[in-house]
């Protein structure tokens, strides 16, 4: 490695930071998958369907809490080293995130009052899971300071402690009680959030004595206004990913939905891993070449590897479902065999989205997910009574088609304008 000692130290620090962040994300995905597999094998398809529906509602309400996203907060934290100014920005972000978290919890309370009794079990589990976000998002405001300094390692290590505690509580409940109530299992999530939140907050306060909690209405309003477009995009992306498990519980029998949920969970996990890997390679893919063009060799290698993984998963789908979920979920194998190919589309979309963000075409990203989600929900609502699960496949393919088509069209226009100016 060439360069001065300071440069080498910076490179090592950046690599270590990135590695630990990726490790934390993989651990989060892994623990979530383990938990869902244990619930499926312990309770069977019908109860597992309740868990899947609750997780889907939770995913959307979590996105609602991202009112001051990192894309807005980080540039402001990097822009100044004045702690009087930083205190106002961090405090205002905390107030916004706490307020939205409380608002969503109140919304859950209202939903429990007005919703049919049949939905209460699902809503209670989702409410308990949402408690974790009500804690996590404000603390993530403090974590953003470390992210702005490219020093996520201390935060990630403390989050991993909370994650280990969640897994321990979850396993203990299963071992001690056999078939514990789902709300009790869900309680492991807010406990994890509380422990990690206390550890991160204590670390921040101990090392940043200059911080003072001092928010202003002006700064809060500025953060919220700046964050609204990103918030909108994240919300509709969450709605897109969870469309099937938000709409199908009311259109399928509980047993059938639970079986479908098994395949959907594995597809979602695969999509999450593909997005993680693609984003990890993004510096190499779109920032490596001096002319700013896509590194086609790396992109082809990545997509080829994903295609091979999808093909193997498709061929082994019956074996995978039987081993992971058990004999009660064998009907999920054909769904997994077809649905796993959505991971390849997700990889292409993530790559195109990365290029759009590099070109600062944020509006295109927001528009494409709004249109994709709207089309997807319309297709499922209209065609499911006639085509069954075939309508779900058509909906996802159509949604990704809109997203990819709009991304490609927008990038072509951007390149044409750049060439015209040159």
KEKOL-636731 format. One line per 2 residues: number of its first residue (from 0); for each residue x, y, z of N, C-alpha, C. Coordinates in steps of 0.05 Angstrom, whole numbers. Example, Ala and Ser with C-alpha at 12.3 -4.5 7.8 and 13.67 -1.06 7.14 Angstrom:
2
0) 264/-114/156/246/-90/156/264/-66/156; 257/-45/142/273/-21/143/258/1/157 $
This chain:
422
0) 17/-24/0/0/0/0/18/25/0; 13/43/-19/29/67/-21/15/90/-7 $
2) 29/113/-4/18/136/9/30/142/35; 24/165/47/35/172/73/22/156/95 $
4) 34/155/119/22/141/141/-6/151/147; -11/177/145/-37/188/150/-57/178/130 $
6) -49/178/104/-67/168/83/-73/138/87; -52/122/94/-57/94/99/-76/89/122 $
8) -72/105/143/-90/103/166/-119/109/158; -122/130/141/-149/137/132/-162/115/116 $
10) -146/102/99/-157/80/83/-165/57/100; -148/49/119/-154/27/138/-179/33/154 $
12) -181/58/163/-204/66/179/-230/64/162; -229/73/137/-252/72/120/-260/43/115 $
14) -241/26/109/-247/-2/104/-258/-16/128; -247/-10/152/-257/-22/176/-285/-13/182 $
16) -290/13/178/-317/24/182/-337/11/164; -330/8/138/-349/-4/119/-354/-33/126 $
18) -332/-47/134/-335/-76/140/-353/-81/163; -350/-65/184/-366/-68/208/-395/-62/203 $
20) -400/-41/187/-428/-33/180/-441/-56/164; -426/-67/145/-437/-89/129/-442/-113/147 $
22) -423/-119/165/-427/-141/184/-452/-138/200; -456/-113/210/-480/-108/226/-506/-113/210 $
24) -506/-104/185/-529/-107/168/-535/-137/162; -513/-152/157/-516/-180/152/-527/-194/177 $
26) -517/-186/200/-526/-198/225/-556/-192/230; -564/-167/223/-592/-160/226/-610/-177/209 $
28) -602/-180/183/-617/-197/165/-618/-226/174; -594/-236/183/-593/-264/192/-610/-269/216 $
30) -609/-252/236/-625/-256/261/-655/-254/254; -662/-235/237/-691/-233/230/-700/-259/215 $
32) -683/-270/198/-690/-294/184/-692/-318/203; -673/-320/222/-674/-342/241/-700/-340/258 $
34) -707/-316/266/-731/-312/282/-756/-321/267; -757/-313/241/-781/-319/226/-783/-349/220 $
36) -760/-363/217/-760/-392/213/-769/-406/238; -760/-397/261/-768/-410/286/-798/-407/291 $
38) -808/-383/285/-837/-378/288/-853/-397/270; -843/-399/245/-857/-416/225/-858/-445/234 $
40) -835/-455/243/-834/-484/250/-848/-489/277; -848/-469/294/-860/-473/321/-891/-471/320 $
42) -901/-452/305/-930/-446/305/-945/-457/281; -932/-461/258/-946/-470/235/-955/-446/217 $
44) -966/-453/193/-972/-432/174/-992/-410/183; -1013/-418/197/-1034/-399/204/-1023/-376/222 $
46) -1010/-384/244/-998/-364/262/-975/-349/249; -960/-363/232/-938/-350/218/-949/-329/199 $
48) -972/-333/188/-984/-313/171/-991/-287/186; -999/-290/211/-1004/-266/228/-978/-251/232 $
50) -956/-265/237/-930/-253/241/-921/-238/216; -925/-250/193/-918/-238/167/-934/-212/163 $
52) -960/-213/168/-977/-190/164/-968/-167/183; -963/-174/208/-954/-154/228/-928/-142/220 $
54) -909/-158/211/-883/-147/202/-886/-128/178; -905/-134/160/-909/-117/137/-921/-90/145 $
56) -940/-91/163/-951/-65/173/-929/-50/187; -913/-63/203/-891/-51/217/-871/-38/198 $
58) -865/-52/176/-846/-41/157/-855/-14/145; -881/-12/139/-892/13/128/-893/35/149 $
60) -902/28/173/-903/49/194/-875/57/202; -855/39/200/-828/47/205/-818/68/185 $
62) -825/64/159/-818/83/139/-830/110/144; -854/110/156/-867/135/163/-851/152/183 $
64) -835/138/199/-820/151/220/-794/164/209; -787/158/184/-761/168/173/-765/197/162 $
66) -775/214/179/-782/241/169/-758/259/166; -736/254/180/-711/269/176/-690/248/170 $
68) -689/239/145/-670/217/138/-641/226/138; -623/207/137/-595/213/138/-586/229/114 $
70) -599/226/91/-592/241/67/-595/271/71; -612/279/90/-615/307/96/-598/315/120 $
72) -596/298/140/-582/305/165/-552/305/162; -541/285/148/-512/282/146/-498/306/133 $
74) -508/317/111/-494/340/100/-493/364/119; -513/368/136/-513/390/155/-493/384/177 $
76) -490/359/185/-471/353/206/-442/356/196; -438/350/170/-412/353/158/-404/382/152 $
78) -424/399/151/-420/426/141/-407/445/162; -407/437/187/-397/455/208/-385/438/231 $
80) -367/451/245/-356/438/270/-364/455/295; -381/474/290/-390/491/312/-412/476/328 $
82) -406/469/353/-424/453/369/-450/468/377; -449/494/377/-474/508/382/-493/503/359 $
84) -483/504/334/-499/499/311/-507/470/309; -488/452/314/-493/423/313/-514/415/334 $
86) -513/427/357/-532/421/378/-561/427/369; -564/450/355/-590/458/346/-600/438/325 $
88) -582/430/306/-590/411/285/-597/384/296; -580/373/313/-585/347/325/-610/347/343 $
90) -613/368/359/-636/370/376/-662/372/360; -662/388/339/-686/390/322/-693/364/309 $
92) -672/350/299/-677/323/287/-689/304/308; -679/305/332/-689/288/353/-719/294/359 $
94) -725/319/360/-753/327/366/-772/317/343; -763/321/318/-779/312/296/-784/282/296 $
96) -762/267/301/-765/238/301/-781/227/324; -777/239/348/-793/231/371/-823/237/366 $
98) -828/261/356/-856/269/351/-870/250/331; -856/243/309/-868/225/290/-871/197/301 $
100) -852/189/317/-854/162/330/-878/160/348; -882/181/364/-905/182/382/-931/183/366 $
102) -931/199/344/-955/201/328/-963/174/316; -943/159/307/-949/133/295/-960/114/317 $
104) -949/115/341/-959/98/363/-988/105/369; -994/131/369/-1022/140/373/-1040/129/351 $
106) -1029/129/327/-1045/118/304/-1051/89/308; -1032/74/318/-1037/46/325/-1059/43/345 $
108) -1058/60/366/-1078/59/386/-1106/64/375; -1108/83/357/-1134/89/344/-1143/65/327 $
110) -1123/53/313/-1129/30/296/-1140/7/312; -1129/3/336/-1138/-19/353/-1167/-14/362 $
112) -1175/11/364/-1202/17/373/-1222/13/351; -1215/21/326/-1234/21/304/-1233/-4/287 $
114) -1210/-19/288/-1207/-42/271/-1224/-66/280; -1232/-83/261/-1247/-107/269/-1231/-124/288 $
116) -1244/-139/304/-1231/-156/325/-1212/-176/312; -1217/-185/288/-1200/-204/275/-1172/-193/269 $
118) -1169/-167/268/-1143/-154/262/-1128/-147/287; -1140/-149/311/-1127/-140/335/-1101/-154/341 $
120) -1100/-181/337/-1076/-196/342/-1053/-186/325; -1058/-182/299/-1038/-172/281/-1029/-144/289 $
122) -1048/-126/295/-1041/-99/302/-1025/-97/328; -1032/-114/348/-1017/-113/373/-988/-120/369 $
124) -983/-141/353/-955/-149/347/-941/-126/332; -954/-114/312/-942/-92/297/-936/-68/315 $
126) -955/-63/334/-951/-41/353/-926/-45/370; -923/-69/380/-900/-75/397/-874/-73/381 $
128) -874/-83/356/-850/-80/339/-845/-50/334; -866/-34/330/-863/-6/324/-850/9/348 $
130) -854/-2/372/-841/10/395/-810/11/392; -799/-9/378/-770/-9/374/-762/15/356 $
132) -777/22/336/-770/44/319/-774/71/333; -794/72/351/-798/97/367/-774/103/383 $
134) -758/82/391/-733/86/406/-710/90/387; -709/73/366/-685/72/349/-681/97/333 $
136) -703/108/321/-699/130/303/-688/155/317; -698/163/340/-685/186/354/-655/181/360 $
138) -649/157/369/-621/150/375/-604/151/349; -616/143/327/-602/144/301/-594/172/294 $
140) -609/192/304/-600/220/300/-573/225/312; -568/214/336/-542/217/349/-521/200/334 $
142) -530/177/324/-512/159/310/-502/173/284; -519/190/273/-512/204/248/-486/220/251 $
144) -481/230/275/-457/245/280/-432/227/274; -433/203/284/-411/184/280/-409/177/250 $
146) -432/174/237/-432/168/209/-420/191/193; -426/215/201/-415/239/187/-384/240/190 $
148) -374/228/212/-345/228/216/-332/202/205; -348/186/190/-339/161/180/-328/143/202 $
150) -342/142/224/-334/126/247/-358/111/259; -370/93/243/-393/79/251/-387/56/270 $
152) -362/48/273/-354/24/287/-365/24/316; -361/45/332/-371/45/360/-402/41/361 $
154) -416/53/343/-445/51/342/-453/22/334; -441/12/313/-448/-15/303/-442/-36/324 $
156) -420/-33/339/-414/-53/360/-435/-53/382; -444/-30/389/-465/-28/410/-492/-38/399 $
158) -497/-34/374/-522/-45/363/-520/-76/362; -497/-86/356/-494/-115/356/-498/-127/383 $
160) -491/-113/404/-497/-122/432/-527/-124/435; -542/-103/427/-571/-104/429/-583/-126/412 $
162) -571/-131/388/-581/-152/371/-577/-180/384; -554/-184/396/-549/-209/410/-568/-213/433 $
164) -575/-192/447/-595/-193/469/-622/-201/458; -630/-189/435/-656/-196/423/-657/-225/416 $
166) -636/-235/404/-635/-264/397/-637/-281/422; -622/-273/442/-622/-289/467/-650/-290/480 $
168) -663/-267/481/-690/-266/493/-710/-282/476; -707/-280/450/-725/-295/432/-721/-326/437 $
170) -697/-335/437/-691/-363/440/-700/-372/468; -695/-356/489/-703/-363/516/-734/-367/518 $
172) -749/-349/505/-778/-351/505/-787/-377/493; -774/-385/470/-782/-410/457/-775/-434/474 $
174) -751/-434/485/-741/-456/501/-758/-459/527; -764/-437/540/-777/-438/566/-807/-443/563 $
176) -819/-431/542/-849/-431/540/-859/-449/518; -842/-457/500/-851/-474/478/-865/-459/456 $
178) -889/-450/461/-905/-435/442/-914/-409/455; -896/-391/460/-904/-366/474/-922/-349/456 $
180) -938/-331/468/-954/-312/451/-936/-295/433; -946/-290/409/-930/-273/391/-923/-246/402 $
182) -941/-232/417/-933/-206/429/-909/-209/447; -906/-231/461/-883/-235/479/-858/-237/463 $
184) -859/-252/441/-835/-254/423/-828/-227/411; -849/-212/403/-844/-186/391/-831/-167/410 $
186) -836/-171/436/-824/-153/456/-794/-153/456; -781/-174/444/-752/-175/443/-741/-152/426 $
188) -757/-142/406/-748/-120/389/-746/-94/404; -766/-84/418/-762/-59/433/-742/-61/455 $
190) -738/-85/467/-718/-88/487/-690/-85/475; -686/-96/451/-661/-92/437/-656/-63/432 $
192) -677/-49/422/-675/-21/416/-668/-4/440; -680/-10/463/-674/4/488/-645/0/497 $
194) -636/-24/496/-608/-30/505/-588/-16/486; -592/-20/460/-573/-7/441/-575/24/443 $
196) -600/34/447/-604/63/449/-590/74/473; -592/61/496/-579/70/521/-549/70/517 $
198) -538/49/505/-509/47/501/-499/69/482; -513/74/460/-504/94/441/-507/122/453 $
200) -529/127/466/-533/154/478/-513/159/500; -507/140/517/-487/143/538/-460/149/526 $
202) -453/135/505/-427/140/492/-426/168/480; -447/176/467/-448/203/455/-445/225/476 $
204) -461/223/497/-461/243/517/-434/244/532; -421/221/536/-395/220/550/-373/233/533 $
206) -375/231/507/-353/240/490/-359/267/476; -383/278/480/-390/304/468/-402/322/489 $
208) -385/331/507/-395/348/529/-405/375/519; -397/383/494/-406/409/484/-435/408/474 $
210) -446/384/471/-474/382/461/-493/393/482; -512/409/473/-534/419/490/-560/415/475 $
212) -580/404/489/-606/400/476/-620/427/472; -620/436/447/-630/463/442/-641/463/413 $
214) -667/458/410/-679/457/384/-694/483/378; -698/489/353/-713/513/344/-734/504/324 $
216) -756/519/324/-777/513/305/-768/517/276; -750/537/272/-740/543/245/-724/519/234 $
218) -705/509/251/-688/487/242/-705/461/238; -724/457/256/-741/433/254/-757/434/228 $
220) -769/457/222/-784/460/198/-767/457/173; -742/467/174/-724/464/152/-717/435/147 $
222) -711/420/168/-704/392/166/-727/376/154; -751/381/165/-775/366/155/-781/372/126 $
224) -779/397/118/-785/404/90/-764/392/72; -739/393/80/-718/381/63/-720/351/61 $
226) -730/338/83/-732/309/84/-757/298/71; -777/314/66/-802/304/55/-800/288/29 $
228) -784/297/9/-782/281/-15/-770/254/-11; -748/253/5/-736/227/11/-755/209/27 $
230) -768/221/46/-788/207/63/-809/194/45; -819/210/26/-839/200/8/-829/176/-8 $
232) -805/178/-19/-793/156/-34/-790/131/-17; -780/134/7/-776/111/25/-803/98/32 $
234) -823/114/36/-849/104/43/-861/87/20; -859/97/-4/-871/83/-27/-854/58/-34 $
236) -828/59/-29/-812/36/-33/-820/14/-14; -824/21/12/-834/2/31/-861/-10/24 $
238) -879/7/14/-905/-2/5/-902/-21/-19; -883/-15/-36/-878/-33/-59/-868/-60/-50 $
240) -849/-61/-33/-837/-86/-24/-857/-104/-9; -875/-91/6/-893/-106/23/-922/-108/12 $
242) -926/-101/-13/-953/-101/-24/-967/-127/-21; -953/-149/-27/-967/-175/-26/-977/-182/3 $
244) -960/-177/23/-967/-184/50/-984/-163/64; -988/-141/51/-1008/-122/61/-1036/-127/50 $
246) -1037/-136/25/-1063/-140/11/-1074/-169/13; -1056/-189/14/-1065/-216/12/-1078/-227/37 $
248) -1072/-218/61/-1085/-230/85/-1116/-228/84; -1126/-208/69/-1155/-205/67/-1166/-219/43 $
250) -1149/-231/27/-1158/-244/2/-1151/-274/1; -1137/-284/21/-1130/-312/23/-1139/-324/50 $
252) -1142/-350/51/-1147/-363/76/-1121/-362/93; -1123/-361/120/-1099/-357/137/-1078/-378/132 $
254) -1086/-403/128/-1066/-425/123/-1051/-420/97; -1066/-413/76/-1053/-408/50/-1035/-384/51 $
256) -1043/-363/65/-1027/-339/67/-1001/-345/82; -1002/-361/103/-978/-368/118/-958/-383/101 $
258) -968/-402/84/-951/-417/66/-938/-397/45; -955/-380/34/-944/-359/16/-923/-342/30 $
260) -928/-335/55/-909/-318/70/-882/-330/73; -880/-357/73/-854/-370/76/-837/-364/52 $
262) -849/-367/28/-834/-361/3/-828/-331/2; -847/-315/9/-843/-286/7/-821/-277/26 $
264) -818/-289/49/-797/-282/68/-769/-288/56; -767/-311/44/-741/-318/32/-734/-300/8 $
266) -754/-294/-8/-749/-275/-30/-741/-248/-19; -755/-238/2/-748/-213/14/-720/-213/25 $
268) -712/-235/38/-685/-237/48/-664/-236/26; -670/-250/4/-652/-250/-19/-650/-222/-31 $
270) -672/-208/-34/-672/-181/-44/-656/-163/-26; -659/-166/0/-644/-150/19/-614/-154/17 $
272) -606/-180/14/-578/-186/11/-566/-175/-15; -582/-178/-36/-573/-168/-62/-570/-137/-62 $
274) -588/-123/-49/-586/-94/-47/-561/-87/-30; -557/-102/-9/-534/-97/8/-508/-100/-7 $
276) -505/-123/-22/-481/-128/-37/-477/-107/-59; -498/-100/-73/-496/-81/-95/-488/-54/-84 $
278) -500/-45/-62/-492/-19/-50/-464/-20/-40; -455/-43/-29/-427/-45/-20/-408/-42/-43 $
280) -415/-52/-66/-397/-51/-90/-401/-25/-106; -420/-8/-97/-427/16/-113/-403/34/-118 $
282) -385/38/-99/-361/55/-106/-345/43/-129; -343/17/-130/-328/4/-152/-345/5/-178 $
284) -371/3/-176/-388/1/-199/-391/27/-214; -395/49/-199/-403/74/-212/-384/98/-205 $
286) -366/94/-186/-349/117/-179/-319/111/-185; -313/87/-195/-285/78/-198/-272/91/-222 $
288) -286/93/-244/-274/103/-269/-274/133/-269; -253/145/-280/-251/174/-280/-272/187/-298 $
290) -281/173/-319/-301/185/-337/-329/182/-326; -332/170/-302/-358/167/-289/-376/146/-301 $
292) -365/130/-320/-382/109/-332/-383/84/-314; -403/68/-320/-407/43/-305/-384/24/-310 $
294) -374/11/-290/-354/-10/-293/-369/-35/-302; -370/-39/-328/-386/-60/-339/-376/-88/-331 $
296) -350/-91/-328/-340/-117/-321/-349/-126/-293; -347/-107/-274/-356/-113/-247/-386/-117/-246 $
298) -401/-101/-261/-430/-103/-262/-439/-130/-274; -425/-138/-295/-432/-164/-308/-426/-187/-289 $
300) -403/-185/-275/-396/-206/-256/-417/-208/-233; -425/-185/-223/-445/-184/-202/-471/-196/-211 $
302) -481/-187/-234/-507/-197/-243/-506/-226/-251; -483/-235/-261/-479/-263/-268/-480/-281/-243 $
304) -467/-272/-222/-467/-287/-197/-495/-288/-185; -509/-266/-186/-537/-265/-176/-555/-284/-192 $
306) -551/-284/-218/-568/-301/-235/-562/-331/-229; -537/-338/-225/-531/-365/-218/-543/-373/-191 $
308) -541/-355/-172/-553/-360/-145/-583/-363/-147; -596/-347/-164/-625/-349/-167/-632/-376/-180 $
310) -616/-384/-200/-622/-409/-214/-619/-433/-195; -598/-433/-179/-594/-455/-160/-616/-455/-140 $
312) -624/-432/-129/-646/-430/-110/-672/-440/-122; -677/-433/-147/-701/-442/-161/-702/-472/-164 $
314) -679/-484/-171/-678/-513/-174/-681/-528/-147; -670/-516/-126/-671/-529/-100/-693/-519/-82 $
316) -712/-505/-94/-734/-493/-78/-749/-513/-60; -757/-536/-70/-770/-556/-52/-753/-564/-29 $
318) -728/-569/-34/-709/-577/-12/-706/-555/8; -702/-530/-2/-698/-507/16/-722/-503/34 $
320) -746/-503/23/-770/-499/39/-774/-522/59; -769/-546/51/-772/-569/70/-753/-567/93 $
322) -728/-560/87/-707/-559/108/-712/-535/127; -718/-512/116/-720/-488/132/-747/-485/146 $
324) -769/-492/132/-796/-487/144/-810/-512/153; -803/-535/141/-817/-560/149/-838/-569/129 $
326) -849/-592/134/-868/-605/115/-893/-589/112; -901/-573/131/-926/-558/130/-926/-535/110 $
328) -902/-529/98/-900/-506/80/-891/-515/52; -895/-540/45/-885/-549/19/-898/-534/-5 $
330) -922/-523/-1/-934/-508/-22/-920/-482/-29; -901/-474/-12/-886/-449/-18/-864/-453/-38 $
332) -857/-478/-44/-834/-484/-62/-838/-472/-90; -861/-476/-104/-864/-464/-130/-863/-434/-130 $
334) -873/-422/-109/-873/-393/-106/-844/-383/-104; -828/-396/-87/-800/-389/-84/-785/-392/-110 $
336) -790/-414/-124/-776/-420/-149/-779/-398/-170; -803/-386/-170/-807/-364/-189/-800/-337/-177 $
338) -808/-332/-152/-805/-306/-140/-776/-299/-135; -758/-318/-133/-730/-312/-127/-717/-295/-149 $
340) -728/-297/-173/-717/-281/-195/-722/-252/-192; -739/-244/-174/-743/-215/-169/-717/-203/-157 $
342) -700/-220/-145/-675/-210/-134/-657/-199/-156; -658/-212/-179/-642/-202/-202/-652/-175/-211 $
344) -678/-172/-212/-689/-145/-219/-682/-124/-199; -682/-133/-173/-675/-114/-152/-646/-105/-154 $
346) -628/-123/-163/-600/-115/-166/-597/-94/-188; -611/-99/-211/-609/-80/-233/-620/-53/-225 $
348) -643/-54/-211/-655/-29/-202/-637/-14/-182; -625/-28/-164/-607/-15/-144/-584/-2/-158 $
350) -573/-15/-179/-551/-4/-194/-560/22/-208; -583/21/-222/-593/45/-236/-600/67/-216 $
352) -611/60/-193/-617/80/-173/-592/93/-163; -571/78/-159/-545/89/-151/-535/110/-171 $
354) -538/104/-196/-529/123/-217/-546/148/-216; -572/144/-213/-590/167/-212/-583/185/-188 $
356) -577/173/-165/-570/189/-141/-543/203/-146; -524/189/-159/-499/203/-166/-504/227/-183 $
358) -523/225/-202/-529/248/-219/-549/267/-206; -555/262/-180/-573/279/-164/-601/281/-176 $
360) -610/259/-189/-637/258/-201/-656/246/-180; -658/259/-157/-674/248/-135/-704/246/-142 $
362) -713/266/-158/-741/267/-164/-750/242/-180; -732/233/-198/-738/209/-214/-742/185/-196 $
364) -725/182/-175/-727/160/-157/-754/161/-142; -762/184/-134/-788/187/-120/-811/180/-138 $
366) -810/191/-163/-833/187/-181/-835/157/-189; -812/144/-193/-813/117/-203/-825/98/-182 $
368) -819/102/-156/-830/84/-136/-859/91/-130; -867/116/-134/-895/123/-131/-912/109/-152 $
370) -902/111/-177/-917/99/-199/-916/68/-197; -893/57/-190/-891/28/-188/-909/17/-167 $
372) -910/30/-144/-928/20/-122/-957/23/-130; -964/46/-142/-992/50/-149/-1002/29/-170 $
374) -985/24/-190/-992/4/-210/-994/-24/-197; -975/-30/-180/-975/-56/-166/-1000/-61/-150 $
376) -1008/-42/-134/-1031/-45/-117/-1057/-48/-134; -1058/-32/-156/-1081/-34/-173/-1084/-61/-186 $
378) -1061/-72/-195/-1062/-99/-208/-1070/-120/-188; -1059/-120/-164/-1067/-141/-145/-1096/-138/-137 $
380) -1105/-114/-133/-1133/-110/-125/-1153/-119/-147; -1145/-114/-172/-1164/-120/-194/-1161/-149/-204 $
382) -1137/-159/-205/-1133/-185/-219/-1132/-209/-200; -1126/-204/-174/-1123/-227/-156/-1148/-245/-155 $
384) -1173/-234/-155/-1196/-251/-155/-1198/-269/-179; -1185/-262/-201/-1186/-277/-226/-1162/-295/-230 $
386) -1138/-285/-223/-1113/-299/-229/-1099/-311/-204; -1109/-304/-181/-1096/-314/-157/-1068/-303/-154 $
388) -1049/-320/-146/-1021/-311/-141/-1008/-303/-167; -1019/-311/-190/-1008/-301/-215/-1010/-271/-217 $
390) -1031/-259/-205/-1034/-230/-205/-1012/-217/-189; -1003/-230/-168/-981/-219/-151/-955/-218/-167 $
392) -950/-239/-182/-926/-240/-199/-927/-218/-220; -950/-216/-233/-953/-195/-254/-949/-167/-241 $
394) -960/-164/-217/-958/-138/-204/-928/-130/-198; -913/-149/-188/-885/-143/-182/-869/-139/-207 $
396) -874/-156/-228/-859/-152/-253/-866/-125/-265; -892/-118/-264/-900/-92/-275/-887/-69/-260 $
398) -887/-71/-233/-875/-51/-216/-846/-47/-222; -831/-69/-223/-803/-67/-230/-799/-57/-258 $
400) -817/-65/-276/-815/-56/-304/-817/-26/-306; -836/-14/-291/-840/15/-290/-815/28/-278 $
402) -805/17/-256/-781/29/-243/-757/28/-261; -752/5/-274/-728/2/-291/-731/19/-316 $
404) -755/19/-327/-760/34/-352/-756/64/-347; -767/74/-325/-765/103/-319/-736/110/-313 $
406) -722/92/-299/-693/97/-293/-677/98/-318; -681/79/-336/-666/78/-361/-672/102/-379 $
408) -697/110/-381/-705/133/-397/-692/159/-386; -693/162/-359/-682/186/-347/-652/188/-350 $
410) -638/165/-348/-609/165/-351/-602/171/-380; -617/161/-399/-611/167/-427/-615/197/-432 $
412) -635/209/-421/-639/238/-424/-616/254/-411; -608/245/-388/-586/259/-374/-560/257/-391 $
414) -555/234/-402/-530/230/-418/-532/247/-444; -556/248/-456/-560/263/-480/-555/293/-475 $
416) -565/303/-453/-560/331/-446/-531/336/-441; -517/317/-428/-489/321/-422/-473/322/-448 $
418) -480/304/-467/-466/304/-493/-471/329/-509; -496/339/-507/-503/364/-521/-487/388/-510 $
420) -484/389/-484/-469/411/-472/-439/408/-479; -429/383/-482/-401/380/-488/-396/387/-517 $
